[in-house]
C-alpha cells in the first residue's frame, strides 16, 4: 500500500506550509484524487489516522474529492467519462481519445480554524 507513504509526504508538506504561514490549527485537509490515478481513496482514508498521529494534523478532518476521468474523443470531439463508457466514445464508439482529467493527485485546500 503506497498510500501510507503518500500520506506521510502530504502531511510533511502541509506541516511545512502551516509553519511558513504561522497556521497553528488546521480543521480540514482536502485532497483531489483523479479516478484514473493509481492512488486509492479508501486506502488514503484508512491510513490517514496513523499518518497524522502525533502531528499538527492529528485532529484534522480529511476530505477527498474525486476528479472524473474525462477524455476527448479524437474522431468526434465529444468529452466523455472513460470509466463510465468502458473507454469508448458513447457517441461514435471509437477508442481514440486524449485524457483531459482524472490522473490528478493534489492537495486542494487546507482549511484553518
ABEGO torsion letter per residue (X at the ends): XAAAAAAAAAAAAAAAAAAAAGBABBABBBBBBBAABABBAAAAAAAAAAAABGBAAAABBBBBBBBBBBBBBAAAGBBBBAAAAGGBBAAAGBABBBBABGABBBBABBBBX
